[in-house]
Amino acid sequence: MAKIEIAPESCKSCGYCVKFCPKEVLAVGEQVNSKGYEYVTPKNQEACVACKMCAVICPEAAIEIYK
């Protein structure tokens, strides 16, 4: 199983990672970072296949994937 690490303070809630994840692993959460953005969180981490699409598409480089 892959491990997903998201840096909440770097996330600006653009939603690209949520939109482009082929397994619908991520979702915009309800918690807010210090900049006022609702940051992305894993909602279904077990489904992650470590394709790293979310990490590649993130303009803030806020996502790391580990196998």
N, CA, C and O atoms as a Tinker XYZ file with bonds, in Angstrom:
   268  protein
     1  N      0.834000   -1.180000    0.000000    73     2
     2  CA     0.000000    0.000000    0.000000    64     1     3
     3  C      0.882000    1.249000    0.000000    63     2     4     5
     4  O      1.932000    1.279000    0.643000    81     3
     5  N      0.458000    2.245000   -0.706000    73     3     6
     6  CA     1.197000    3.499000   -0.793000    64     5     7
     7  C      0.858000    4.394000    0.390000    63     6     8     9
     8  O     -0.227000    4.315000    0.966000    81     7
     9  N      1.810000    5.243000    0.732000    73     7    10
    10  CA     1.599000    6.218000    1.791000    64     9    11
    11  C      1.542000    7.603000    1.152000    63    10    12    13
    12  O      2.425000    7.975000    0.379000    81    11
    13  N      0.510000    8.354000    1.477000    73    11    14
    14  CA     0.318000    9.683000    0.921000    64    13    15
    15  C      0.601000   10.713000    2.010000    63    14    16    17
    16  O      0.015000   10.657000    3.092000    81    15
    17  N      1.496000   11.649000    1.724000    73    15    18
    18  CA     1.770000   12.736000    2.649000    64    17    19
    19  C      1.434000   14.052000    1.959000    63    18    20    21
    20  O      1.938000   14.350000    0.876000    81    19
    21  N      0.577000   14.827000    2.605000    73    19    22
    22  CA     0.172000   16.122000    2.069000    64    21    23
    23  C      0.592000   17.195000    3.060000    63    22    24    25
    24  O      0.312000   17.089000    4.254000    81    23
    25  N      1.262000   18.220000    2.568000    73    23    26
    26  CA     1.671000   19.351000    3.409000    64    25    27
    27  C      0.511000   20.344000    3.457000    63    26    28    29
    28  O      0.321000   21.117000    2.517000    81    27
    29  N     -0.258000   20.330000    4.532000    73    27    30
    30  CA    -1.453000   21.177000    4.604000    64    29    31
    31  C     -1.175000   22.666000    4.391000    63    30    32    33
    32  O     -1.984000   23.366000    3.781000    81    31
    33  N     -0.043000   23.149000    4.886000    73    31    34
    34  CA     0.262000   24.579000    4.756000    64    33    35
    35  C      0.627000   24.973000    3.328000    63    34    36    37
    36  O      0.560000   26.153000    2.982000    81    35
    37  N      1.007000   24.022000    2.504000    73    35    38
    38  CA     1.355000   24.315000    1.114000    64    37    39
    39  C      0.153000   24.216000    0.183000    63    38    40    41
    40  O      0.150000   24.817000   -0.891000    81    39
    41  N     -0.856000   23.471000    0.582000    73    39    42
    42  CA    -2.040000   23.239000   -0.262000    64    41    43
    43  C     -2.881000   24.507000   -0.374000    63    42    44    45
    44  O     -3.180000   25.163000    0.624000    81    43
    45  N     -3.260000   24.840000   -1.617000    73    43    46
    46  CA    -4.113000   26.001000   -1.867000    64    45    47
    47  C     -5.490000   25.582000   -2.387000    63    46    48    49
    48  O     -6.229000   26.402000   -2.931000    81    47
    49  N     -5.823000   24.317000   -2.218000    73    47    50
    50  CA    -7.147000   23.790000   -2.542000    64    49    51
    51  C     -7.553000   24.013000   -3.998000    63    50    52    53
    52  O     -8.711000   24.323000   -4.279000    81    51
    53  N     -6.610000   23.858000   -4.919000    73    51    54
    54  CA    -6.927000   24.039000   -6.340000    64    53    55
    55  C     -7.777000   22.875000   -6.862000    63    54    56    57
    56  O     -8.572000   23.039000   -7.787000    81    55
    57  N     -7.595000   21.701000   -6.255000    73    55    58
    58  CA    -8.403000   20.540000   -6.629000    64    57    59
    59  C     -7.865000   19.732000   -7.789000    63    58    60    61
    60  O     -8.502000   18.758000   -8.191000    81    59
    61  N     -6.724000   20.091000   -8.344000    73    59    62
    62  CA    -6.169000   19.328000   -9.464000    64    61    63
    63  C     -5.904000   17.883000   -9.079000    63    62    64    65
    64  O     -6.215000   16.970000   -9.845000    81    63
    65  N     -5.341000   17.669000   -7.917000    73    63    66
    66  CA    -5.025000   16.301000   -7.487000    64    65    67
    67  C     -6.296000   15.466000   -7.338000    63    66    68    69
    68  O     -6.308000   14.281000   -7.672000    81    67
    69  N     -7.349000   16.078000   -6.842000    73    67    70
    70  CA    -8.626000   15.374000   -6.675000    64    69    71
    71  C     -9.190000   15.014000   -8.045000    63    70    72    73
    72  O     -9.650000   13.892000   -8.259000    81    71
    73  N     -9.155000   15.962000   -8.965000    73    71    74
    74  CA    -9.719000   15.764000  -10.302000    64    73    75
    75  C     -8.974000   14.709000  -11.113000    63    74    76    77
    76  O     -9.598000   13.924000  -11.828000    81    75
    77  N     -7.648000   14.683000  -11.008000    73    75    78
    78  CA    -6.859000   13.802000  -11.866000    64    77    79
    79  C     -6.499000   12.452000  -11.246000    63    78    80    81
    80  O     -5.873000   11.629000  -11.915000    81    79
    81  N     -6.867000   12.204000  -10.010000    73    79    82
    82  CA    -6.585000   10.903000   -9.391000    64    81    83
    83  C     -7.472000    9.834000  -10.031000    63    82    84    85
    84  O     -8.697000    9.937000   -9.973000    81    83
    85  N     -6.869000    8.811000  -10.640000    73    83    86
    86  CA    -7.668000    7.786000  -11.320000    64    85    87
    87  C     -8.455000    6.881000  -10.363000    63    86    88    89
    88  O     -9.398000    6.212000  -10.785000    81    87
    89  N     -8.080000    6.857000   -9.097000    73    87    90
    90  CA    -8.735000    5.985000   -8.123000    64    89    91
    91  C     -9.583000    6.747000   -7.099000    63    90    92    93
    92  O    -10.085000    6.151000   -6.146000    81    91
    93  N     -9.745000    8.056000   -7.292000    73    91    94
    94  CA   -10.542000    8.897000   -6.393000    64    93    95
    95  C    -10.119000    8.748000   -4.935000    63    94    96    97
    96  O    -10.945000    8.541000   -4.045000    81    95
    97  N     -8.811000    8.858000   -4.717000    73    95    98
    98  CA    -8.229000    8.680000   -3.387000    64    97    99
    99  C     -8.313000    9.952000   -2.545000    63    98   100   101
   100  O     -8.433000    9.869000   -1.323000    81    99
   101  N     -8.253000   11.110000   -3.166000    73    99   102
   102  CA    -8.175000   12.373000   -2.439000    64   101   103
   103  C     -9.488000   13.148000   -2.462000    63   102   104   105
   104  O    -10.323000   12.967000   -3.349000    81   103
   105  N     -9.648000   14.013000   -1.467000    73   103   106
   106  CA   -10.814000   14.891000   -1.401000    64   105   107
   107  C    -10.406000   16.173000   -0.691000    63   106   108   109
   108  O     -9.486000   16.175000    0.128000    81   107
   109  N    -11.095000   17.259000   -1.009000    73   107   110
   110  CA   -10.863000   18.505000   -0.295000    64   109   111
   111  C    -11.495000   18.343000    1.078000    63   110   112   113
   112  O    -12.687000   18.057000    1.194000    81   111
   113  N    -10.695000   18.527000    2.110000    73   111   114
   114  CA   -11.163000   18.330000    3.472000    64   113   115
   115  C    -11.941000   19.512000    4.012000    63   114   116   117
   116  O    -12.173000   20.495000    3.307000    81   115
   117  N    -12.338000   19.408000    5.259000    73   115   118
   118  CA   -13.093000   20.475000    5.906000    64   117   119
   119  C    -12.217000   21.349000    6.795000    63   118   120   121
   120  O    -12.634000   22.433000    7.202000    81   119
   121  N    -10.999000   20.883000    7.101000    73   119   122
   122  CA   -10.107000   21.673000    7.938000    64   121   123
   123  C     -9.427000   22.752000    7.098000    63   122   124   125
   124  O     -9.209000   22.575000    5.900000    81   123
   125  N     -9.099000   23.860000    7.738000    73   123   126
   126  CA    -8.532000   25.014000    7.053000    64   125   127
   127  C     -7.101000   25.256000    7.541000    63   126   128   129
   128  O     -6.826000   25.186000    8.739000    81   127
   129  N     -6.193000   25.541000    6.601000    73   127   130
   130  CA    -4.811000   25.857000    6.991000    64   129   131
   131  C     -4.704000   27.330000    7.394000    63   130   132   133
   132  O     -5.704000   28.047000    7.353000    81   131
   133  N     -3.537000   27.783000    7.773000    73   131   134
   134  CA    -3.358000   29.146000    8.275000    64   133   135
   135  C     -3.597000   30.225000    7.212000    63   134   136   137
   136  O     -3.770000   31.399000    7.536000    81   135
   137  N     -3.604000   29.811000    5.945000    73   135   138
   138  CA    -3.855000   30.769000    4.861000    64   137   139
   139  C     -5.335000   30.852000    4.490000    63   138   140   141
   140  O     -5.724000   31.651000    3.638000    81   139
   141  N     -6.160000   30.015000    5.139000    73   139   142
   142  CA    -7.594000   30.050000    4.899000    64   141   143
   143  C     -8.094000   29.073000    3.850000    63   142   144   145
   144  O     -9.254000   29.143000    3.443000    81   143
   145  N     -7.237000   28.163000    3.406000    73   143   146
   146  CA    -7.637000   27.179000    2.402000    64   145   147
   147  C     -8.047000   25.860000    3.061000    63   146   148   149
   148  O     -7.404000   25.403000    4.006000    81   147
   149  N     -9.106000   25.263000    2.559000    73   147   150
   150  CA    -9.455000   23.900000    2.965000    64   149   151
   151  C     -8.515000   22.980000    2.208000    63   150   152   153
   152  O     -8.576000   22.907000    0.981000    81   151
   153  N     -7.655000   22.283000    2.917000    73   151   154
   154  CA    -6.626000   21.497000    2.246000    64   153   155
   155  C     -7.094000   20.068000    1.940000    63   154   156   157
   156  O     -8.033000   19.557000    2.550000    81   155
   157  N     -6.417000   19.450000    0.988000    73   155   158
   158  CA    -6.744000   18.110000    0.510000    64   157   159
   159  C     -6.281000   17.054000    1.515000    63   158   160   161
   160  O     -5.227000   17.184000    2.137000    81   159
   161  N     -7.086000   16.019000    1.655000    73   159   162
   162  CA    -6.745000   14.898000    2.531000    64   161   163
   163  C     -7.072000   13.590000    1.813000    63   162   164   165
   164  O     -7.926000   13.568000    0.927000    81   163
   165  N     -6.404000   12.506000    2.185000    73   163   166
   166  CA    -6.761000   11.202000    1.614000    64   165   167
   167  C     -8.101000   10.745000    2.167000    63   166   168   169
   168  O     -8.296000   10.746000    3.382000    81   167
   169  N     -9.029000   10.355000    1.299000    73   167   170
   170  CA   -10.322000    9.857000    1.763000    64   169   171
   171  C    -10.419000    8.343000    1.598000    63   170   172   173
   172  O    -11.257000    7.696000    2.225000    81   171
   173  N     -9.555000    7.783000    0.748000    73   171   174
   174  CA    -9.610000    6.353000    0.448000    64   173   175
   175  C     -8.188000    5.871000    0.157000    63   174   176   177
   176  O     -7.905000    5.370000   -0.931000    81   175
   177  N     -7.306000    6.027000    1.132000    73   175   178
   178  CA    -5.886000    5.752000    0.936000    64   177   179
   179  C     -5.626000    4.307000    0.506000    63   178   180   181
   180  O     -4.651000    4.047000   -0.199000    81   179
   181  N     -6.462000    3.380000    0.910000    73   179   182
   182  CA    -6.278000    1.971000    0.551000    64   181   183
   183  C     -6.344000    1.741000   -0.954000    63   182   184   185
   184  O     -5.778000    0.769000   -1.456000    81   183
   185  N     -7.026000    2.622000   -1.676000    73   183   186
   186  CA    -7.185000    2.472000   -3.124000    64   185   187
   187  C     -5.997000    3.021000   -3.916000    63   186   188   189
   188  O     -5.905000    2.803000   -5.124000    81   187
   189  N     -5.099000    3.724000   -3.250000    73   187   190
   190  CA    -3.967000    4.346000   -3.933000    64   189   191
   191  C     -3.050000    3.287000   -4.556000    63   190   192   193
   192  O     -2.652000    2.325000   -3.900000    81   191
   193  N     -2.726000    3.489000   -5.838000    73   191   194
   194  CA    -1.840000    2.575000   -6.561000    64   193   195
   195  C     -0.462000    3.203000   -6.796000    63   194   196   197
   196  O      0.342000    2.673000   -7.562000    81   195
   197  N     -0.199000    4.322000   -6.142000    73   195   198
   198  CA     1.085000    5.025000   -6.226000    64   197   199
   199  C      1.450000    5.437000   -7.651000    63   198   200   201
   200  O      2.612000    5.347000   -8.045000    81   199
   201  N      0.472000    5.882000   -8.413000    73   199   202
   202  CA     0.750000    6.361000   -9.773000    64   201   203
   203  C      1.447000    7.723000   -9.744000    63   202   204   205
   204  O      2.084000    8.123000  -10.719000    81   203
   205  N      1.322000    8.423000   -8.631000    73   203   206
   206  CA     1.952000    9.728000   -8.383000    64   205   207
   207  C      1.408000   10.847000   -9.259000    63   206   208   209
   208  O      2.031000   11.904000   -9.360000    81   207
   209  N      0.275000   10.641000   -9.885000    73   207   210
   210  CA    -0.341000   11.677000  -10.705000    64   209   211
   211  C     -0.630000   12.922000   -9.866000    63   210   212   213
   212  O     -0.427000   14.043000  -10.331000    81   211
   213  N     -1.099000   12.732000   -8.640000    73   211   214
   214  CA    -1.419000   13.866000   -7.773000    64   213   215
   215  C     -0.176000   14.690000   -7.457000    63   214   216   217
   216  O     -0.226000   15.920000   -7.467000    81   215
   217  N      0.927000   14.024000   -7.182000    73   215   218
   218  CA     2.166000   14.716000   -6.856000    64   217   219
   219  C      2.717000   15.473000   -8.066000    63   218   220   221
   220  O      3.265000   16.566000   -7.925000    81   219
   221  N      2.570000   14.893000   -9.234000    73   219   222
   222  CA     3.066000   15.523000  -10.463000    64   221   223
   223  C      2.217000   16.744000  -10.826000    63   222   224   225
   224  O      2.761000   17.764000  -11.249000    81   223
   225  N      0.903000   16.656000  -10.669000    73   223   226
   226  CA    -0.009000   17.717000  -11.089000    64   225   227
   227  C     -0.091000   18.871000  -10.086000    63   226   228   229
   228  O     -0.537000   19.962000  -10.442000    81   227
   229  N      0.330000   18.650000   -8.852000    73   227   230
   230  CA     0.211000   19.673000   -7.799000    64   229   231
   231  C      1.132000   20.855000   -8.072000    63   230   232   233
   232  O      2.352000   20.685000   -8.082000    81   231
   233  N      0.580000   22.057000   -8.295000    73   231   234
   234  CA     1.419000   23.216000   -8.593000    64   233   235
   235  C      2.232000   23.699000   -7.389000    63   234   236   237
   236  O      3.196000   24.446000   -7.554000    81   235
   237  N      1.856000   23.285000   -6.200000    73   235   238
   238  CA     2.556000   23.707000   -4.985000    64   237   239
   239  C      3.536000   22.650000   -4.468000    63   238   240   241
   240  O      4.213000   22.878000   -3.465000    81   239
   241  N      3.619000   21.503000   -5.138000    73   239   242
   242  CA     4.471000   20.388000   -4.702000    64   241   243
   243  C      4.175000   20.007000   -3.256000    63   242   244   245
   244  O      5.087000   19.769000   -2.464000    81   243
   245  N      2.893000   19.953000   -2.928000    73   243   246
   246  CA     2.457000   19.689000   -1.552000    64   245   247
   247  C      2.223000   18.207000   -1.261000    63   246   248   249
   248  O      1.880000   17.848000   -0.135000    81   247
   249  N      2.406000   17.344000   -2.264000    73   247   250
   250  CA     2.069000   15.923000   -2.108000    64   249   251
   251  C      3.298000   15.052000   -2.362000    63   250   252   253
   252  O      4.030000   15.249000   -3.332000    81   251
   253  N      3.504000   14.098000   -1.480000    73   251   254
   254  CA     4.562000   13.085000   -1.635000    64   253   255
   255  C      3.903000   11.715000   -1.538000    63   254   256   257
   256  O      3.023000   11.503000   -0.703000    81   255
   257  N      4.324000   10.794000   -2.383000    73   255   258
   258  CA     3.816000    9.425000   -2.383000    64   257   259
   259  C      4.974000    8.483000   -2.131000    63   258   260   261
   260  O      6.022000    8.586000   -2.768000    81   259
   261  N      4.780000    7.563000   -1.198000    73   259   262
   262  CA     5.797000    6.554000   -0.870000    64   261   263
   263  C      5.198000    5.186000   -1.029000    63   262   264   265
   264  O      4.074000    4.943000   -0.591000    81   263
   265  N      5.942000    4.272000   -1.659000    73   263   266
   266  CA     5.484000    2.879000   -1.794000    64   265   267
   267  C      5.872000    2.088000   -0.581000    63   266   268
   268  O      5.578000    0.895000   -0.502000    81   267
